[in-house]
Amino acid sequence: MRRVSLEAVADPATYRPAPGTIPDQPGVYKFRDAQGRVIYVGKAKSLRSRLSSYFQDVANLHVRTQTMVRTAAAVEWTVVNTEVEALQLEYNWIKEFDPRFNVRYRDDKSYPWLAVTLDEAYPRAQVMRGAKRKGVKYFGPYAHAWAIRETLDALLRVFPMRTCSNGVFKRAGQVGRPCLLGYIDKCSAPCVGRVDEAQHRRITDDFVDFMSGQTQKFVKRLERDMRDASRRQEYERAARLRDDIGALNRAMEKQAVVLADGTDADVVAFAQDELEAAVQVFYVRGGRVRGQRGWVVDKVEEIDTGGLVEQFLTQAYLDEQNEVPREVLVPALPDDADVVTELLCIVRGSKVSLRVPQRGDKRALFETVERNAKEAFTRHKLKRSSDLTSRSLALQELQDALDLREAPLRIECYDVSNLQGSDVVASMVVFEDGLARKSEYRRFAIRGVEGQDDVRSINEVIYRRFRRYLDEGLEEGEVAAAVDDSTGKPRKFAYPPQLVVVDGGPPQVAAAAAAMRKLGVTDVALCGLAKRLEEVWLPDRADPVILPRTSEALYLLQRVRDEAHRFAIAYHRQKRSRAMTQSALDGVPGLGETRRKALLRAFGSVKRLRAASVEEIAAVPGFGRRTAEAVHTALAGHAALAGQPAAAAAVDTATGEILDPLPADTEAVGVGGSEPSR
């Protein structure tokens, strides 16, 4: 072992190991702070190469890595013989020292398990949460506790094992009378001696085997016993066995077959951004999904999906409580896939396959797990956004970073959506006190701009929004002007935001600023959020404002921008879908709603219909030659109009003015309503 140690300093160069002292061998390293506490543990196939990467220009490191190397005061390492040993030692040290900067897998919720207490004389089946303990067999985890109880209730008539607590079990033995489940034959009542310890253990073992995937064995055995009872004219026993088979089938139906019978696999998927990742795992045993579990993890370093896979597999499966299956399906293989596979084989004691599903049922199941990961990640972000302290901090950070007079309690964000310049729409979403105010959302149909021109579209939508604000807004001392006399509700655009956010960089910000200047709006702050590097751009500023990646302010801006993007795309898809079925065929003589639907059913899409000949259209039931010719002519004319080139706008980056002014009639374009209820 080699150790380099100095007093705690902010500059990592002061405790950098001397050149040539770091071995070019596999090993595990630890960073310690000034008090000697381990703050980070990592492994490397080449310690020299890996550790050198921490002592480059700090500005090039991941934001959390920057914090780690500046917090550290010493680095030390241990050389090992193989990369497999490095993985094992890294896991042991992470478990021993619990370093603050290492990846930590946090359950995204408390999952219930179906547990069987095999360490007791009379094992008990029950719902369990929290940490696992030795001597207990776990099945799941399940999404809901009621799902466990439903499954257990169906199986108890076939496997009548004990489910009561120790207190109930002892009291029943003292009074010599079983509980209700004993009377209705859903418990073999070992408490009163109906079965002895060995008989109850056999029932328990059968239950465990069934839950472990050996389902067909029990179904076939019951079917054989039922036929034998029927031949012996024991019809009551045969009827009971028939009902037992039905109970087993109902329990199996709740766990749908997703892969070939006998397949044991864990399916792992991720959803992530720069700072966090959500992990979802489906546990498939005997071809059926037996459980599901999720984690949320903070990213400490710049890491790709393969690196996340390696971290997860080593931390999840080196825990002796987690079973390693025969196959693990992942979104990407880690760089050291052979090393990770070898480690999993050692833990399992037999061969383990680690691969990326490409096609078929396994790929379809992986995509389902991936959707679950994305939904879990969204729920995690929403849960974080509901925290009042985080929201208050975000607004305060925005005020400081953008040099605002007050915290932006009302934020409006605008985004434009189109498909190659067609069906151009824009969205306005509103966040008040850091939370979405969906009743205030607005949609804009951009008709004054041709082609794929986000700059002019932003200019138009900002102009229209604030022109309505000036028309509906309050003069000083007025109150009633902001209320619609006919409805008694606030007018749609009567209240101004403290901050306007546009999706884009300097051109979009300049266009929005030009529209606000034209209307004389000077008391509303404006910024743009560029997607690529998440830079915040302000009007008349040559350089962007860079918010820390961990700041609540940036998180709030990202959430506002993403919501505006979602709302704009939803409106665009709605318009495009309506246009596909109506606009191309509107005005065709003799073509009503029923015939339009018949055409779309016959050809599948407007694109195929447009490519069809007159004879092919006339072959559709209910169409004659004349109507087919009218449809063909209308579609040809619609395609010609759609193919016309569109003009682009020019923006003076110095002043932000639109050099090619919008047509005067664009100001009369209508504004859509709020988001439809879902």
C-alpha positions as CSV (number, residue, x, y, z in Angstrom):
1,M,0.0,0.0,0.0
2,R,1.2,3.5,-0.8
3,R,-0.2,6.6,0.8
4,V,0.2,10.3,0.1
5,S,-1.1,12.7,2.8
6,L,-1.0,16.5,3.4
7,E,-3.1,18.9,5.3
8,A,-6.6,19.8,4.0
9,V,-6.4,22.3,1.2
10,A,-8.7,23.4,-1.6
11,D,-6.2,22.7,-4.4
12,P,-5.9,19.0,-5.3
13,A,-2.5,19.6,-6.7
14,T,-1.1,20.0,-3.2
15,Y,-1.7,16.3,-2.4
16,R,-1.0,14.9,-5.8
17,P,1.2,11.9,-5.7
18,A,4.8,12.4,-7.1
19,P,5.2,11.4,-10.7
20,G,6.1,7.7,-11.1
21,T,4.9,6.7,-7.7
22,I,1.5,5.4,-8.8
23,P,1.7,1.8,-10.1
24,D,0.3,0.9,-13.5
25,Q,-1.6,-2.1,-12.0
26,P,-5.2,-2.9,-11.0
27,G,-6.2,-1.7,-7.6
28,V,-8.6,0.3,-5.3
29,Y,-8.1,3.8,-4.1
30,K,-9.5,5.9,-1.3
31,F,-9.7,9.7,-0.9
32,R,-9.7,11.0,2.7
33,D,-10.5,14.4,4.1
34,A,-8.5,16.5,6.6
35,Q,-10.0,14.5,9.5
36,G,-8.9,11.2,7.9
37,R,-12.5,10.1,7.0
38,V,-12.9,8.1,3.7
39,I,-15.0,10.3,1.4
40,Y,-14.6,8.3,-1.9
41,V,-13.7,4.8,-3.0
42,G,-13.0,3.7,-6.5
43,K,-11.3,0.9,-8.5
44,A,-9.2,0.9,-11.6
45,K,-7.6,-1.5,-14.0
46,S,-4.7,1.0,-14.1
47,L,-4.3,3.0,-10.9
48,R,-1.8,5.4,-12.6
49,S,-4.2,6.3,-15.4
50,R,-7.3,6.6,-13.2
51,L,-5.8,8.7,-10.5
52,S,-4.1,11.0,-12.9
53,S,-7.5,11.9,-14.3
54,Y,-8.4,13.5,-10.9
55,F,-5.5,15.9,-11.0
56,Q,-6.1,17.6,-14.4
57,D,-7.7,21.0,-14.6
58,V,-10.5,21.0,-12.0
59,A,-12.8,22.9,-14.4
60,N,-12.9,19.9,-16.7
61,L,-14.2,17.5,-14.0
62,H,-17.8,16.7,-13.2
63,V,-19.3,19.2,-10.8
64,R,-19.5,16.7,-8.0
65,T,-16.0,15.4,-8.7
66,Q,-14.8,18.9,-8.3
67,T,-16.3,19.1,-4.9
68,M,-14.8,15.7,-3.9
69,V,-11.2,16.5,-4.9
70,R,-11.4,19.9,-3.2
71,T,-12.7,18.3,0.0
72,A,-10.1,15.6,0.0
73,A,-6.7,16.0,1.7
74,A,-5.1,12.7,1.0
75,V,-5.3,9.8,-1.5
76,E,-4.1,6.2,-0.9
77,W,-4.3,3.0,-2.9
78,T,-4.1,-0.8,-2.6
79,V,-2.7,-2.9,-5.4
80,V,-4.5,-6.2,-6.2
81,N,-3.8,-9.1,-8.6
82,T,-6.9,-9.0,-10.8
83,E,-9.7,-6.7,-11.8
84,V,-12.2,-9.1,-10.2
85,E,-10.4,-8.6,-6.9
86,A,-10.6,-4.9,-7.4
87,L,-14.4,-5.0,-7.8
88,Q,-14.7,-7.1,-4.6
89,L,-12.5,-4.9,-2.6
90,E,-14.2,-1.7,-3.8
91,Y,-17.6,-3.1,-2.7
92,N,-16.2,-4.1,0.7
93,W,-14.7,-0.7,1.3
94,I,-17.9,1.1,0.2
95,K,-19.9,-1.0,2.6
96,E,-17.4,-0.5,5.4
97,F,-16.7,3.2,5.1
98,D,-20.0,4.4,3.5
99,P,-18.2,7.3,1.7
100,R,-20.2,10.4,1.3
101,F,-19.3,10.9,-2.4
102,N,-19.8,7.4,-3.6
103,V,-22.9,6.4,-5.6
104,R,-25.7,5.4,-3.2
105,Y,-28.6,3.4,-4.4
106,R,-31.7,4.7,-2.5
107,D,-35.0,2.8,-2.8
108,D,-37.4,5.1,-4.7
109,K,-40.1,3.8,-2.3
110,S,-40.6,1.2,0.4
111,Y,-41.3,-2.1,-1.4
112,P,-43.3,-4.9,0.3
113,W,-42.1,-8.5,0.0
114,L,-43.8,-11.8,0.5
115,A,-41.6,-13.4,3.2
116,V,-41.5,-16.9,4.6
117,T,-39.8,-17.3,7.9
118,L,-37.9,-20.5,7.3
119,D,-35.8,-20.0,10.5
120,E,-38.9,-20.7,12.7
121,A,-40.1,-24.2,13.7
122,Y,-43.5,-23.5,12.1
123,P,-42.7,-21.1,9.2
124,R,-45.0,-18.2,8.6
125,A,-45.9,-16.4,5.4
126,Q,-46.3,-12.6,5.7
127,V,-45.9,-9.2,4.2
128,M,-42.5,-7.6,5.1
129,R,-40.8,-4.3,4.4
130,G,-37.4,-2.9,5.2
131,A,-34.1,-4.6,5.5
132,K,-33.8,-8.3,4.8
133,R,-32.8,-10.7,7.5
134,K,-31.1,-14.1,7.4
135,G,-33.3,-17.2,7.6
136,V,-36.2,-15.6,5.7
137,K,-37.1,-16.4,2.1
138,Y,-38.3,-13.4,0.1
139,F,-40.4,-13.2,-3.0
140,G,-41.0,-10.0,-4.9
141,P,-40.7,-7.1,-4.3
142,Y,-44.3,-6.3,-5.2
143,A,-45.7,-2.9,-6.1
144,H,-48.5,-3.0,-3.5
145,A,-49.1,-5.0,-0.3
146,W,-52.6,-5.8,-1.4
147,A,-51.2,-7.7,-4.4
148,I,-49.3,-10.0,-1.9
149,R,-52.4,-10.5,0.2
150,E,-54.5,-11.4,-2.9
151,T,-51.9,-13.9,-4.1
152,L,-51.5,-15.4,-0.6
153,D,-55.2,-15.7,-0.1
154,A,-55.5,-17.7,-3.4
155,L,-52.7,-20.0,-2.5
156,L,-53.5,-20.8,1.1
157,R,-56.3,-23.2,0.1
158,V,-53.6,-25.3,-1.7
159,F,-50.7,-24.7,0.7
160,P,-52.4,-24.1,4.1
161,M,-49.4,-22.9,6.0
162,R,-49.4,-20.6,9.0
163,T,-49.8,-16.8,8.5
164,C,-50.6,-15.6,12.0
165,S,-48.3,-13.7,14.4
166,N,-46.5,-15.4,17.2
167,G,-48.9,-14.0,19.8
168,V,-52.0,-15.4,18.0
169,F,-50.2,-18.7,17.5
170,K,-49.4,-19.1,21.2
171,R,-52.9,-18.1,22.3
172,A,-54.6,-20.5,20.0
173,G,-52.4,-23.3,21.4
174,Q,-53.3,-22.3,24.9
175,V,-57.0,-22.4,24.4
176,G,-56.9,-25.4,22.1
177,R,-59.0,-23.7,19.3
178,P,-57.6,-22.5,16.0
179,C,-58.3,-19.1,14.4
180,L,-60.9,-18.5,11.6
181,L,-58.4,-19.6,8.8
182,G,-58.1,-23.0,10.6
183,Y,-61.9,-23.5,10.4
184,I,-62.1,-22.6,6.7
185,D,-59.2,-24.8,5.8
186,K,-56.8,-22.0,4.8
187,C,-54.5,-23.0,7.6
188,S,-53.4,-26.5,8.6
189,A,-53.6,-25.4,12.3
190,P,-50.3,-26.6,13.7
191,C,-51.1,-24.5,16.7
192,V,-53.6,-27.1,17.9
193,G,-51.7,-30.2,16.6
194,R,-53.7,-30.9,13.4
195,V,-50.3,-31.3,11.7
196,D,-46.9,-31.9,13.3
197,E,-43.7,-29.9,12.6
198,A,-42.5,-32.2,9.8
199,Q,-45.9,-32.1,7.9
200,H,-46.1,-28.3,8.2
201,R,-42.5,-28.0,6.9
202,R,-43.5,-30.1,3.8
203,I,-46.4,-27.7,3.2
204,T,-44.0,-24.7,3.5
205,D,-41.5,-26.3,1.2
206,D,-44.1,-26.9,-1.5
207,F,-45.3,-23.2,-1.2
208,V,-41.7,-22.0,-1.6
209,D,-41.1,-24.2,-4.6
210,F,-44.3,-23.0,-6.2
211,M,-43.4,-19.3,-5.6
212,S,-39.9,-20.1,-7.0
213,G,-41.3,-21.0,-10.4
214,Q,-42.0,-24.7,-10.1
215,T,-45.7,-24.1,-10.9
216,Q,-46.5,-26.8,-13.5
217,K,-45.3,-29.6,-11.2
218,F,-48.0,-28.8,-8.7
219,V,-50.8,-28.3,-11.3
220,K,-50.0,-31.6,-12.9
221,R,-49.9,-33.4,-9.6
222,L,-53.3,-32.0,-8.6
223,E,-54.8,-32.9,-12.0
224,R,-53.6,-36.5,-11.5
225,D,-55.0,-36.7,-8.0
226,M,-58.3,-35.2,-9.3
227,R,-58.6,-37.9,-12.0
228,D,-57.8,-40.6,-9.5
229,A,-60.4,-39.4,-7.0
230,S,-63.0,-39.2,-9.8
231,R,-62.2,-42.8,-10.8
232,R,-62.7,-43.9,-7.2
233,Q,-66.0,-42.0,-7.2
234,E,-64.7,-39.6,-4.4
235,Y,-66.5,-36.8,-6.0
236,E,-66.2,-34.3,-3.1
237,R,-62.4,-34.7,-3.0
238,A,-62.3,-34.4,-6.8
239,A,-64.3,-31.2,-6.6
240,R,-62.0,-29.7,-4.0
241,L,-58.9,-30.6,-6.1
242,R,-60.6,-29.0,-9.1
243,D,-61.1,-25.8,-7.0
244,D,-57.4,-26.0,-5.9
245,I,-56.3,-26.1,-9.5
246,G,-58.4,-23.1,-10.2
247,A,-56.8,-21.2,-7.3
248,L,-53.3,-22.0,-8.6
249,N,-54.3,-20.9,-12.1
250,R,-55.7,-17.6,-10.8
251,A,-52.5,-17.0,-8.8
252,M,-50.4,-17.6,-11.9
253,E,-52.6,-15.4,-14.0
254,K,-51.6,-12.4,-11.8
255,Q,-48.0,-13.1,-12.8
256,A,-48.1,-13.0,-16.6
257,V,-45.8,-15.2,-18.7
258,V,-43.3,-12.8,-20.3
259,L,-40.5,-15.2,-21.3
260,A,-40.1,-18.9,-22.2
261,D,-41.0,-21.3,-19.4
262,G,-38.0,-21.9,-17.1
263,T,-36.3,-18.6,-17.9
264,D,-34.6,-16.9,-14.8
265,A,-33.5,-13.4,-15.5
266,D,-33.2,-9.9,-14.0
267,V,-34.0,-7.1,-16.5
268,V,-32.3,-3.8,-15.6
269,A,-33.1,-0.4,-17.2
270,F,-32.1,3.2,-16.4
271,A,-33.4,6.7,-16.9
272,Q,-31.0,9.5,-16.2
273,D,-29.8,13.1,-16.6
274,E,-26.5,14.7,-15.8
275,L,-26.8,14.5,-12.0
276,E,-29.1,11.6,-11.2
277,A,-30.3,8.2,-12.5
278,A,-33.3,6.0,-11.7
279,V,-32.9,2.2,-11.9
280,Q,-35.7,-0.3,-12.4
281,V,-35.4,-4.1,-12.1
282,F,-37.9,-6.7,-13.1
283,Y,-37.3,-10.2,-11.5
284,V,-38.3,-13.0,-13.9
285,R,-38.4,-16.5,-12.5
286,G,-39.8,-19.4,-14.4
287,G,-40.7,-17.1,-17.3
288,R,-43.0,-14.9,-15.0
289,V,-42.4,-11.5,-13.5
290,R,-42.1,-12.3,-9.8
291,G,-41.2,-8.8,-8.6
292,Q,-40.1,-5.3,-9.3
293,R,-37.8,-2.9,-7.6
294,G,-36.4,0.6,-8.1
295,W,-33.6,2.9,-6.9
296,V,-32.6,6.5,-7.4
297,V,-28.9,7.3,-7.5
298,D,-26.8,10.4,-7.5
299,K,-24.0,10.6,-10.1
300,V,-20.6,11.6,-8.6
301,E,-18.6,11.5,-11.8
302,E,-19.0,11.8,-15.5
303,I,-20.3,8.3,-16.2
304,D,-22.0,6.6,-19.2
305,T,-24.7,3.9,-19.1
306,G,-22.2,1.1,-19.2
307,G,-20.5,2.5,-16.1
308,L,-23.9,2.8,-14.3
309,V,-24.5,-0.9,-15.2
310,E,-21.2,-1.9,-13.7
311,Q,-21.8,0.0,-10.5
312,F,-25.3,-1.3,-10.0
313,L,-24.4,-5.0,-10.7
314,T,-21.4,-5.0,-8.3
315,Q,-23.4,-3.3,-5.5
316,A,-26.6,-5.2,-6.0
317,Y,-25.3,-8.7,-6.4
318,L,-22.3,-8.7,-4.0
319,D,-24.9,-8.2,-1.3
320,E,-25.5,-11.8,-0.2
321,Q,-29.2,-11.2,0.3
322,N,-29.7,-10.7,-3.4
323,E,-30.0,-13.7,-5.7
324,V,-27.9,-13.7,-8.9
325,P,-30.0,-15.2,-11.7
326,R,-28.8,-17.2,-14.7
327,E,-29.2,-14.2,-17.0
328,V,-29.0,-10.4,-16.5
329,L,-30.4,-8.1,-19.3
330,V,-29.0,-4.6,-19.3
331,P,-29.2,-1.5,-21.6
332,A,-25.4,-1.4,-22.3
333,L,-22.4,-3.6,-21.4
334,P,-19.7,-2.1,-19.2
335,D,-16.2,-1.6,-20.5
336,D,-15.1,-4.5,-18.2
337,A,-18.0,-6.8,-19.1
338,D,-15.9,-9.9,-18.9
339,V,-14.6,-9.0,-15.4
340,V,-18.1,-8.2,-14.1
341,T,-19.5,-11.4,-15.6
342,E,-16.7,-13.4,-14.0
343,L,-17.5,-11.8,-10.6
344,L,-21.2,-12.6,-11.0
345,C,-20.3,-16.2,-11.8
346,I,-18.2,-16.5,-8.6
347,V,-21.1,-15.1,-6.5
348,R,-23.7,-17.4,-8.1
349,G,-21.4,-20.4,-8.2
350,S,-22.4,-21.2,-11.8
351,K,-22.5,-19.6,-15.2
352,V,-24.1,-16.1,-15.6
353,S,-25.0,-14.5,-18.9
354,L,-24.7,-10.7,-19.1
355,R,-26.1,-9.2,-22.3
356,V,-28.1,-6.5,-24.1
357,P,-31.4,-7.7,-25.5
358,Q,-31.8,-7.0,-29.2
359,R,-35.1,-8.5,-30.4
360,G,-38.0,-10.6,-29.5
361,D,-39.8,-11.1,-26.1
362,K,-36.7,-10.1,-24.1
363,R,-36.4,-6.8,-26.0
364,A,-40.1,-6.1,-25.5
365,L,-39.8,-6.8,-21.8
366,F,-36.7,-4.6,-21.5
367,E,-38.6,-1.7,-23.2
368,T,-41.4,-2.1,-20.6
369,V,-38.8,-1.9,-17.7
370,E,-37.3,1.2,-19.4
371,R,-40.7,2.9,-19.4
372,N,-41.1,2.1,-15.7
373,A,-37.6,3.6,-15.1
374,K,-38.6,6.8,-16.9
375,E,-41.9,7.1,-14.9
376,A,-40.0,6.5,-11.6
377,F,-37.5,9.2,-12.5
378,T,-40.3,11.6,-13.3
379,R,-42.0,10.8,-10.0
380,H,-38.7,11.4,-8.2
381,K,-38.3,14.8,-9.7
382,L,-41.9,15.8,-9.0
383,K,-41.5,14.6,-5.4
384,R,-38.4,16.8,-5.1
385,S,-40.3,19.8,-6.7
386,S,-43.0,19.5,-4.0
387,D,-40.6,20.3,-1.3
388,L,-41.3,23.9,-0.1
389,T,-37.7,24.5,1.1
390,S,-36.3,23.5,-2.3
391,R,-38.8,25.8,-4.1
392,S,-38.0,28.7,-1.9
393,L,-34.3,28.2,-2.4
394,A,-34.7,27.9,-6.1
395,L,-36.6,31.2,-6.3
396,Q,-34.0,33.0,-4.1
397,E,-31.1,31.6,-6.3
398,L,-32.8,32.8,-9.4
399,Q,-33.3,36.2,-8.0
400,D,-29.6,36.4,-7.1
401,A,-28.2,34.8,-10.3
402,L,-30.3,37.0,-12.6
403,D,-30.0,40.1,-10.5
404,L,-33.8,40.6,-10.1
405,R,-35.5,43.1,-7.9
406,E,-37.6,40.4,-6.3
407,A,-38.0,36.6,-6.3
408,P,-39.9,35.5,-9.5
409,L,-43.0,34.2,-7.9
410,R,-44.7,33.9,-11.4
411,I,-42.6,32.4,-14.2
412,E,-43.9,32.0,-17.7
413,C,-42.0,29.8,-20.2
414,Y,-42.5,29.7,-24.0
415,D,-41.6,27.0,-26.5
416,V,-42.3,26.5,-30.2
417,S,-43.1,23.1,-31.9
418,N,-43.4,22.3,-35.6
419,L,-42.6,19.5,-38.1
420,Q,-40.5,20.9,-40.9
421,G,-42.3,24.2,-40.7
422,S,-45.8,22.8,-40.7
423,D,-48.4,23.2,-38.0
424,V,-46.3,25.7,-36.1
425,V,-47.6,26.1,-32.5
426,A,-46.3,27.6,-29.3
427,S,-47.0,27.0,-25.6
428,M,-47.0,29.1,-22.5
429,V,-46.7,27.4,-19.2
430,V,-47.0,29.1,-15.9
431,F,-45.3,28.3,-12.6
432,E,-46.3,30.2,-9.5
433,D,-44.2,29.8,-6.3
434,G,-42.3,27.1,-8.0
435,L,-45.3,24.9,-8.9
436,A,-47.1,24.4,-12.2
437,R,-50.4,26.4,-12.5
438,K,-52.0,24.4,-15.3
439,S,-55.2,26.4,-15.4
440,E,-53.0,29.3,-16.6
441,Y,-51.4,27.4,-19.5
442,R,-52.1,28.8,-22.9
443,R,-51.6,27.6,-26.5
444,F,-50.8,29.6,-29.6
445,A,-51.4,28.7,-33.2
446,I,-48.7,30.5,-35.2
447,R,-50.1,31.5,-38.5
448,G,-48.1,34.7,-39.2
449,V,-44.8,32.7,-39.7
450,E,-44.0,30.4,-42.5
451,G,-41.6,27.6,-42.3
452,Q,-39.3,26.4,-39.5
453,D,-38.5,29.7,-37.9
454,D,-38.4,29.6,-34.1
455,V,-37.1,33.1,-33.9
456,R,-40.0,34.8,-35.6
457,S,-42.4,32.5,-33.8
458,I,-41.0,33.5,-30.4
459,N,-41.3,37.1,-31.4
460,E,-44.9,36.7,-32.5
461,V,-46.0,34.8,-29.4
462,I,-44.3,37.2,-26.9
463,Y,-45.8,40.2,-28.8
464,R,-49.3,38.7,-28.7
465,R,-49.1,37.7,-25.0
466,F,-48.0,41.1,-23.8
467,R,-50.3,43.0,-26.2
468,R,-53.2,41.1,-24.5
469,Y,-51.7,41.9,-21.1
470,L,-51.7,45.6,-22.0
471,D,-55.3,45.3,-23.2
472,E,-56.5,43.4,-20.1
473,G,-54.0,44.6,-17.5
474,L,-54.5,46.9,-14.5
475,E,-53.8,50.5,-14.4
476,E,-52.5,51.7,-11.0
477,G,-55.4,51.7,-8.5
478,E,-57.7,49.6,-10.8
479,V,-59.1,46.2,-9.7
480,A,-62.1,45.3,-11.8
481,A,-60.2,45.6,-15.1
482,A,-58.5,42.3,-14.5
483,V,-61.9,40.5,-14.1
484,D,-64.1,39.3,-17.0
485,D,-67.6,40.8,-16.4
486,S,-69.3,37.9,-18.1
487,T,-67.6,35.1,-16.1
488,G,-66.4,36.8,-13.0
489,K,-63.0,35.1,-13.5
490,P,-59.6,36.8,-14.0
491,R,-58.9,37.6,-17.6
492,K,-56.5,35.3,-19.4
493,F,-53.5,37.6,-19.7
494,A,-54.3,40.3,-17.0
495,Y,-51.4,39.3,-14.7
496,P,-47.8,39.8,-15.8
497,P,-45.0,37.4,-14.8
498,Q,-41.9,38.5,-12.9
499,L,-39.8,36.3,-15.3
500,V,-40.2,35.2,-18.9
501,V,-38.2,32.1,-20.0
502,V,-37.8,31.2,-23.6
503,D,-36.5,27.9,-24.8
504,G,-33.3,28.8,-26.7
505,G,-30.2,30.9,-26.8
506,P,-29.3,34.5,-27.9
507,P,-31.4,34.6,-31.1
508,Q,-34.6,33.6,-29.3
509,V,-33.9,35.9,-26.3
510,A,-33.2,38.8,-28.7
511,A,-36.5,38.2,-30.6
512,A,-38.5,38.1,-27.3
513,A,-36.8,41.3,-26.1
514,A,-37.6,43.0,-29.3
515,A,-41.3,42.2,-29.0
516,M,-41.4,43.5,-25.4
517,R,-39.5,46.7,-26.3
518,K,-42.0,47.3,-29.1
519,L,-44.8,47.2,-26.6
520,G,-43.0,49.2,-24.0
521,V,-42.9,46.4,-21.5
522,T,-39.8,47.1,-19.3
523,D,-40.7,45.7,-15.9
524,V,-40.6,42.0,-16.8
525,A,-37.3,40.1,-16.6
526,L,-36.3,37.8,-19.5
527,C,-33.9,34.9,-20.0
528,G,-33.4,32.0,-22.3
529,L,-32.3,28.4,-21.4
530,A,-30.2,26.8,-24.1
531,K,-30.5,23.0,-24.1
532,R,-27.0,21.8,-25.1
533,L,-25.1,23.2,-22.1
534,E,-28.0,24.4,-20.0
535,E,-26.7,28.0,-20.2
536,V,-28.9,30.9,-19.1
537,W,-28.8,33.8,-21.6
538,L,-29.9,37.4,-20.8
539,P,-30.7,40.2,-23.2
540,D,-27.8,42.5,-24.2
541,R,-25.3,40.1,-22.5
542,A,-22.4,38.6,-24.6
543,D,-21.8,35.8,-22.1
544,P,-24.3,33.4,-20.5
545,V,-25.0,33.0,-16.8
546,I,-23.7,29.5,-15.7
547,L,-25.7,28.1,-12.8
548,P,-24.2,25.3,-10.8
549,R,-25.4,21.9,-11.9
550,T,-26.6,21.2,-8.3
551,S,-28.5,24.4,-7.9
552,E,-32.2,24.4,-7.2
553,A,-32.5,27.4,-9.6
554,L,-31.2,25.4,-12.6
555,Y,-33.4,22.5,-11.6
556,L,-36.5,24.8,-11.6
557,L,-35.6,26.3,-14.9
558,Q,-35.1,22.9,-16.5
559,R,-38.5,21.7,-15.2
560,V,-40.3,24.8,-16.5
561,R,-38.6,24.4,-19.9
562,D,-39.4,20.7,-20.1
563,E,-43.0,21.3,-19.2
564,A,-43.3,24.0,-21.9
565,H,-41.7,21.6,-24.4
566,R,-44.2,18.8,-23.4
567,F,-47.2,21.1,-23.7
568,A,-46.1,22.5,-27.1
569,I,-45.5,19.0,-28.5
570,A,-48.9,17.8,-27.3
571,Y,-50.7,20.7,-29.0
572,H,-48.7,20.2,-32.2
573,R,-49.5,16.5,-32.3
574,Q,-53.2,17.3,-31.8
575,K,-53.2,19.8,-34.7
576,R,-51.2,17.5,-37.0
577,S,-53.5,14.6,-36.3
578,R,-56.6,16.7,-37.0
579,A,-55.0,18.1,-40.1
580,M,-54.1,14.7,-41.5
581,T,-57.7,13.5,-41.4
582,Q,-59.4,16.8,-42.3
583,S,-57.4,19.5,-44.1
584,A,-56.3,17.4,-47.0
585,L,-59.8,16.2,-47.8
586,D,-61.8,19.2,-46.8
587,G,-64.0,20.6,-49.5
588,V,-64.0,17.6,-51.8
589,P,-67.5,17.3,-53.3
590,G,-69.5,14.3,-52.1
591,L,-66.9,13.4,-49.4
592,G,-68.4,13.4,-45.9
593,E,-67.1,12.1,-42.6
594,T,-68.1,8.5,-43.3
595,R,-66.3,8.3,-46.6
596,R,-63.2,10.0,-45.2
597,K,-62.9,7.4,-42.5
598,A,-63.4,4.6,-45.2
599,L,-60.5,6.0,-47.2
600,L,-58.2,6.1,-44.2
601,R,-59.2,2.6,-43.2
602,A,-58.5,1.4,-46.7
603,F,-55.1,3.1,-47.2
604,G,-53.9,3.5,-43.5
605,S,-52.5,7.0,-43.9
606,V,-52.9,10.2,-45.9
607,K,-49.4,9.6,-47.3
608,R,-50.4,6.3,-48.9
609,L,-53.7,7.8,-50.0
610,R,-51.9,10.6,-51.7
611,A,-49.7,8.1,-53.6
612,A,-52.7,6.1,-54.8
613,S,-54.1,6.2,-58.3
614,V,-57.6,7.2,-59.3
615,E,-58.4,3.5,-60.0
616,E,-57.2,2.4,-56.5
617,I,-59.3,5.1,-54.8
618,A,-62.3,4.1,-56.9
619,A,-61.9,0.5,-55.8
620,V,-62.8,1.5,-52.2
621,P,-66.4,0.5,-51.5
622,G,-68.8,3.4,-51.9
623,F,-66.6,5.4,-54.3
624,G,-67.2,6.1,-57.9
625,R,-64.9,7.4,-60.6
626,R,-65.9,11.0,-60.3
627,T,-65.4,11.1,-56.5
628,A,-62.1,9.3,-56.8
629,E,-60.9,11.9,-59.3
630,A,-62.0,14.7,-57.0
631,V,-60.1,13.2,-54.1
632,H,-56.9,12.6,-56.2
633,T,-57.0,16.2,-57.5
634,A,-57.5,17.6,-53.9
635,L,-54.6,15.6,-52.5
636,A,-52.3,16.6,-55.4
637,G,-53.1,20.3,-54.8
638,H,-52.6,20.0,-51.0
639,A,-49.1,18.4,-51.6
640,A,-48.1,21.2,-53.9
641,L,-49.0,23.8,-51.4
642,A,-47.2,22.0,-48.6
643,G,-44.0,21.9,-50.7
644,Q,-43.6,25.6,-51.1
645,P,-40.4,27.0,-49.6
646,A,-40.7,29.1,-46.5
647,A,-38.9,32.3,-45.7
648,A,-36.6,32.6,-42.6
649,A,-36.3,35.6,-40.4
650,A,-33.2,37.6,-39.8
651,V,-32.4,39.1,-36.4
652,D,-30.1,42.0,-35.6
653,T,-28.1,40.5,-32.8
654,A,-27.0,43.9,-31.6
655,T,-30.5,45.3,-31.1
656,G,-32.6,42.1,-31.2
657,E,-34.9,43.6,-33.8
658,I,-36.6,41.4,-36.5
659,L,-35.2,42.7,-39.8
660,D,-38.0,41.3,-41.9
661,P,-41.1,42.5,-40.0
662,L,-44.1,40.3,-39.4
663,P,-47.1,40.9,-41.5
664,A,-49.5,43.3,-39.9
665,D,-52.4,40.8,-39.9
666,T,-50.5,38.3,-37.6
667,E,-51.6,40.3,-34.6
668,A,-55.2,39.2,-35.1
669,V,-54.3,35.5,-34.9
670,G,-56.3,33.8,-32.1
671,V,-55.0,32.2,-29.0
672,G,-55.8,28.7,-27.8
673,G,-57.2,27.8,-24.5
674,S,-55.8,25.9,-21.5
675,E,-54.6,22.4,-21.5
676,P,-57.4,19.9,-21.9
677,S,-58.1,17.8,-18.8
678,R,-56.5,14.4,-18.8
